[in-house]
Amino acid sequence: MALTREQMAQRVARELKDGYYVNLGIGIPTLVANYVPADMDVMLQSENGLLGMGEFPTESTIDADMINAGKQTVTARRGASIFDSAQSFAMIRGGHVDLTVLGAFEVDVHGNIASWMIPGKLVKGMGGAMDLVAGADNIIVTMTHASKDGESKLLPQCSLPLTGAGCIRKVLTDLAYLEIEDGAFILRETAPGVSVEEIIEKTAGKLIVPDDVKEMTF
């Protein structure tokens, strides 16, 4: 069975390490803030100028002026800092973010990512994604494995305008966790109840299936 958005965020949260500075993109990545382990010190960064995002607010803690880059209301954890977006992008461009989690429309076997434009459709635009993929070595893409029409998003080559080239090494979809190496997707984990055959069917790009593929647990 395909992962829910919350399960995808939980799985990404397992990639966090103590002391990490982490940027969460718009969409599914923002949910990761709700699953940071209680015993782990992680600073979440938003490119609009907040370092130290906390969980999403409740009705009693909401502050309409405290927002992330996607204009969602957020909380600030103890020790948080607020600064202008120029300083925030200096952090990103200077390589000071340890992990970046982004959504995408397409990813291909060469590590290219398309996440900002679909010709003829209104989308939010580039935002900080171009800077994030250029300034980070450790990036996880989270997205559905296929479109609503059943078309694979894991491709031999991206068909949409690129956000970045050769920068993606890890992809978590609602069906699987994969790594990109040597011009191929390598299947590392399957979602609970999802067969390898289904993943093969829905992956358009070259896919390698090792003998030791694991099933995710929650």
C-alpha positions as a LaTeX table, in Angstrom:
\begin{tabular}{lrrr}
\hline
Residue & $x$ (\AA) & $y$ (\AA) & $z$ (\AA) \\
\hline
Met1 & 0.00 & 0.00 & 0.00 \\
Ala2 & 1.35 & 3.43 & $-0.92$ \\
Leu3 & 2.73 & 5.61 & 1.87 \\
Thr4 & 0.66 & 8.51 & 3.15 \\
Arg5 & 2.17 & 12.00 & 3.20 \\
Glu6 & 2.71 & 11.63 & 6.94 \\
Gln7 & 4.50 & 8.29 & 6.53 \\
Met8 & 6.74 & 9.81 & 3.87 \\
Ala9 & 7.65 & 12.59 & 6.32 \\
Gln10 & 8.34 & 10.00 & 9.03 \\
Arg11 & 10.68 & 8.08 & 6.73 \\
Val12 & 12.57 & 11.24 & 5.78 \\
Ala13 & 12.93 & 12.11 & 9.46 \\
Arg14 & 15.04 & 8.97 & 9.88 \\
Glu15 & 17.70 & 10.64 & 7.75 \\
Leu16 & 18.14 & 13.43 & 10.32 \\
Lys17 & 21.20 & 13.46 & 12.55 \\
Asp18 & 21.98 & 15.29 & 15.76 \\
Gly19 & 23.31 & 18.78 & 15.07 \\
Tyr20 & 22.00 & 18.98 & 11.50 \\
Tyr21 & 20.86 & 22.23 & 9.89 \\
Val22 & 17.97 & 21.22 & 7.61 \\
Asn23 & 15.94 & 23.04 & 4.97 \\
Leu24 & 12.44 & 21.73 & 4.26 \\
Gly25 & 10.82 & 22.56 & 0.91 \\
Ile26 & 7.15 & 23.24 & 0.25 \\
Gly27 & 4.62 & 20.39 & 0.42 \\
Ile28 & 5.40 & 17.00 & 1.94 \\
Pro29 & 8.87 & 18.12 & 3.17 \\
Thr30 & 7.33 & 20.63 & 5.60 \\
Leu31 & 5.66 & 17.73 & 7.47 \\
Val32 & 9.09 & 16.44 & 8.53 \\
Ala33 & 9.08 & 19.13 & 11.24 \\
Asn34 & 6.44 & 17.11 & 13.08 \\
Tyr35 & 8.62 & 13.98 & 13.26 \\
Val36 & 11.99 & 15.21 & 14.52 \\
Pro37 & 12.96 & 12.80 & 17.34 \\
Ala38 & 12.52 & 14.37 & 20.78 \\
Asp39 & 16.07 & 13.48 & 21.81 \\
Met40 & 17.65 & 14.99 & 18.68 \\
Asp41 & 18.86 & 18.58 & 18.30 \\
Val42 & 18.04 & 19.61 & 14.72 \\
Met43 & 17.70 & 23.18 & 13.48 \\
Leu44 & 15.18 & 23.62 & 10.67 \\
Gln45 & 15.86 & 26.52 & 8.31 \\
Ser46 & 13.40 & 28.41 & 6.12 \\
Glu47 & 14.72 & 30.59 & 3.30 \\
Asn48 & 12.43 & 33.49 & 4.21 \\
Gly49 & 14.58 & 34.03 & 7.33 \\
Leu50 & 13.93 & 31.61 & 10.18 \\
Leu51 & 16.43 & 29.19 & 11.70 \\
Gly52 & 14.83 & 26.96 & 14.31 \\
Met53 & 11.35 & 26.08 & 13.04 \\
Gly54 & 9.30 & 23.93 & 15.37 \\
Glu55 & 6.22 & 21.80 & 14.80 \\
Phe56 & 3.15 & 23.20 & 13.09 \\
Pro57 & 1.11 & 25.31 & 15.55 \\
Thr58 & $-2.08$ & 24.37 & 17.32 \\
Glu59 & $-5.00$ & 26.80 & 17.57 \\
Ser60 & $-3.64$ & 28.03 & 20.88 \\
Thr61 & $-0.07$ & 28.60 & 19.64 \\
Ile62 & $-0.72$ & 30.00 & 16.16 \\
Asp63 & 0.91 & 33.31 & 15.25 \\
Ala64 & $-0.17$ & 34.69 & 11.86 \\
Asp65 & 3.13 & 36.58 & 11.51 \\
Met66 & 5.29 & 33.46 & 11.96 \\
Ile67 & 5.39 & 31.74 & 8.56 \\
Asn68 & 7.69 & 29.54 & 6.50 \\
Ala69 & 8.72 & 30.05 & 2.88 \\
Gly70 & 5.45 & 28.49 & 1.71 \\
Lys71 & 3.43 & 31.00 & 3.78 \\
Gln72 & 2.29 & 28.30 & 6.20 \\
Thr73 & 2.09 & 29.31 & 9.86 \\
Val74 & 4.84 & 27.66 & 11.91 \\
Thr75 & 6.31 & 27.82 & 15.40 \\
Ala76 & 9.81 & 28.76 & 16.49 \\
Arg77 & 11.68 & 26.44 & 18.84 \\
Arg78 & 13.76 & 27.57 & 21.79 \\
Gly79 & 16.98 & 29.17 & 20.49 \\
Ala80 & 15.53 & 30.12 & 17.09 \\
Ser81 & 16.88 & 33.07 & 15.11 \\
Ile82 & 15.05 & 35.41 & 12.74 \\
Phe83 & 16.91 & 37.33 & 10.03 \\
Asp84 & 16.42 & 38.66 & 6.50 \\
Ser85 & 16.21 & 36.43 & 3.44 \\
Ala86 & 19.61 & 37.65 & 2.16 \\
Gln87 & 21.31 & 36.11 & 5.19 \\
Ser88 & 19.21 & 32.98 & 4.79 \\
Phe89 & 20.32 & 32.53 & 1.18 \\
Ala90 & 23.92 & 33.22 & 2.19 \\
Met91 & 23.63 & 30.19 & 4.49 \\
Ile92 & 22.27 & 28.10 & 1.63 \\
Arg93 & 24.72 & 29.27 & $-1.02$ \\
Gly94 & 27.62 & 28.95 & 1.39 \\
Gly95 & 26.96 & 25.23 & 1.89 \\
His96 & 25.91 & 25.52 & 5.55 \\
Val97 & 22.78 & 23.37 & 5.23 \\
Asp98 & 23.44 & 19.71 & 6.09 \\
Leu99 & 20.27 & 18.26 & 4.56 \\
Thr100 & 17.71 & 19.62 & 2.09 \\
Val101 & 14.32 & 17.97 & 1.54 \\
Leu102 & 12.51 & 18.99 & $-1.65$ \\
Gly103 & 9.43 & 18.05 & $-3.63$ \\
Ala104 & 9.66 & 17.54 & $-7.39$ \\
Phe105 & 7.68 & 16.95 & $-10.58$ \\
Glu106 & 10.36 & 14.73 & $-12.12$ \\
Val107 & 13.75 & 13.18 & $-11.31$ \\
Asp108 & 15.89 & 11.27 & $-13.78$ \\
Val109 & 18.66 & 8.66 & $-13.70$ \\
His110 & 21.32 & 11.36 & $-14.05$ \\
Gly111 & 20.27 & 13.06 & $-10.81$ \\
Asn112 & 18.52 & 15.93 & $-12.59$ \\
Ile113 & 15.48 & 17.48 & $-10.92$ \\
Ala114 & 12.53 & 19.40 & $-12.38$ \\
Ser115 & 10.44 & 21.06 & $-9.68$ \\
Trp116 & 9.43 & 24.55 & $-10.66$ \\
Met117 & 7.56 & 24.76 & $-13.96$ \\
Ile118 & 4.97 & 22.86 & $-15.98$ \\
Pro119 & 4.29 & 24.67 & $-19.26$ \\
Gly120 & 0.68 & 25.84 & $-19.45$ \\
Lys121 & 0.01 & 25.34 & $-15.74$ \\
Leu122 & 0.11 & 27.81 & $-12.88$ \\
Val123 & 2.64 & 26.70 & $-10.24$ \\
Lys124 & 4.39 & 28.60 & $-7.47$ \\
Gly125 & 7.66 & 29.00 & $-9.36$ \\
Met126 & 11.32 & 28.48 & $-8.55$ \\
Gly127 & 11.43 & 29.95 & $-5.04$ \\
Gly128 & 14.69 & 28.96 & $-3.35$ \\
Ala129 & 14.96 & 25.53 & $-4.98$ \\
Met130 & 17.66 & 26.48 & $-7.49$ \\
Asp131 & 19.89 & 27.81 & $-4.70$ \\
Leu132 & 19.15 & 24.81 & $-2.48$ \\
Val133 & 20.12 & 22.19 & $-5.06$ \\
Ala134 & 23.27 & 24.14 & $-5.95$ \\
Gly135 & 24.36 & 24.74 & $-2.36$ \\
Ala136 & 23.63 & 21.34 & $-0.77$ \\
Asp137 & 25.40 & 18.01 & $-1.18$ \\
Asn138 & 22.82 & 16.01 & 0.78 \\
Ile139 & 19.37 & 16.27 & $-0.83$ \\
Ile140 & 16.32 & 14.02 & $-0.51$ \\
Val141 & 13.48 & 14.40 & $-3.00$ \\
Thr142 & 9.99 & 13.42 & $-1.82$ \\
Met143 & 7.20 & 12.94 & $-4.35$ \\
Thr144 & 4.65 & 10.47 & $-5.62$ \\
His145 & 6.13 & 7.73 & $-7.79$ \\
Ala146 & 3.69 & 8.44 & $-10.61$ \\
Ser147 & 1.37 & 11.26 & $-11.66$ \\
Lys148 & $-2.40$ & 11.18 & $-11.24$ \\
Asp149 & $-2.53$ & 9.87 & $-14.80$ \\
Gly150 & $-0.21$ & 6.99 & $-13.89$ \\
Glu151 & 2.83 & 8.41 & $-15.68$ \\
Ser152 & 6.15 & 7.70 & $-14.00$ \\
Lys153 & 8.02 & 10.61 & $-12.41$ \\
Leu154 & 11.28 & 8.63 & $-12.30$ \\
Leu155 & 12.56 & 9.03 & $-15.81$ \\
Pro156 & 15.45 & 8.28 & $-18.18$ \\
Gln157 & 15.61 & 12.04 & $-18.73$ \\
Cys158 & 13.52 & 14.90 & $-17.32$ \\
Ser159 & 11.08 & 16.39 & $-19.83$ \\
Leu160 & 10.35 & 19.58 & $-17.86$ \\
Pro161 & 12.67 & 22.59 & $-17.36$ \\
Leu162 & 15.37 & 21.67 & $-14.84$ \\
Thr163 & 15.81 & 23.11 & $-11.38$ \\
Gly164 & 19.27 & 21.56 & $-11.10$ \\
Ala165 & 21.49 & 19.10 & $-12.96$ \\
Gly166 & 23.24 & 16.07 & $-11.51$ \\
Cys167 & 22.46 & 17.02 & $-7.91$ \\
Ile168 & 20.02 & 14.36 & $-6.66$ \\
Arg169 & 21.18 & 11.09 & $-5.09$ \\
Lys170 & 18.18 & 10.07 & $-2.92$ \\
Val171 & 14.48 & 9.82 & $-3.76$ \\
Leu172 & 11.62 & 8.84 & $-1.47$ \\
Thr173 & 8.32 & 8.20 & $-3.20$ \\
Asp174 & 5.02 & 6.87 & $-1.89$ \\
Leu175 & 6.16 & 3.43 & $-3.11$ \\
Ala176 & 9.89 & 3.23 & $-2.43$ \\
Tyr177 & 13.17 & 4.69 & $-1.27$ \\
Leu178 & 15.77 & 4.77 & $-4.04$ \\
Glu179 & 19.30 & 6.02 & $-4.59$ \\
Ile180 & 20.76 & 7.26 & $-7.87$ \\
Glu181 & 24.13 & 5.91 & $-8.95$ \\
Asp182 & 25.87 & 5.46 & $-12.29$ \\
Gly183 & 22.86 & 6.39 & $-14.42$ \\
Ala184 & 20.28 & 4.24 & $-12.66$ \\
Phe185 & 17.78 & 4.22 & $-9.81$ \\
Ile186 & 18.74 & 1.63 & $-7.19$ \\
Leu187 & 15.84 & 0.27 & $-5.15$ \\
Arg188 & 16.74 & 0.22 & $-1.44$ \\
Glu189 & 13.38 & $-0.04$ & 0.34 \\
Thr190 & 9.78 & $-0.74$ & $-0.59$ \\
Ala191 & 6.72 & 0.73 & 1.12 \\
Pro192 & 4.83 & $-1.81$ & 3.26 \\
Gly193 & 2.77 & $-4.10$ & 1.04 \\
Val194 & 4.14 & $-2.66$ & $-2.22$ \\
Ser195 & 5.64 & $-5.27$ & $-4.54$ \\
Val196 & 8.90 & $-4.91$ & $-6.41$ \\
Glu197 & 6.94 & $-5.67$ & $-9.58$ \\
Glu198 & 4.72 & $-2.60$ & $-9.08$ \\
Ile199 & 7.78 & $-0.40$ & $-8.57$ \\
Ile200 & 9.40 & $-1.80$ & $-11.74$ \\
Glu201 & 6.18 & $-1.14$ & $-13.68$ \\
Lys202 & 5.96 & 2.48 & $-12.49$ \\
Thr203 & 9.65 & 3.39 & $-12.94$ \\
Ala204 & 10.41 & 4.61 & $-16.45$ \\
Gly205 & 14.13 & 5.17 & $-15.86$ \\
Lys206 & 16.67 & 2.36 & $-15.55$ \\
Leu207 & 16.05 & 0.52 & $-12.27$ \\
Ile208 & 18.41 & $-1.83$ & $-10.46$ \\
Val209 & 16.88 & $-4.19$ & $-7.89$ \\
Pro210 & 19.50 & $-5.60$ & $-5.48$ \\
Asp211 & 18.99 & $-8.87$ & $-3.63$ \\
Asp212 & 18.77 & $-7.16$ & $-0.22$ \\
Val213 & 15.83 & $-4.77$ & $-0.75$ \\
Lys214 & 14.13 & $-4.05$ & 2.59 \\
Glu215 & 10.52 & $-3.26$ & 3.44 \\
Met216 & 9.98 & $-0.07$ & 5.43 \\
Thr217 & 8.58 & $-0.39$ & 8.93 \\
Phe218 & 6.58 & 2.18 & 10.87 \\
\hline
\end{tabular}
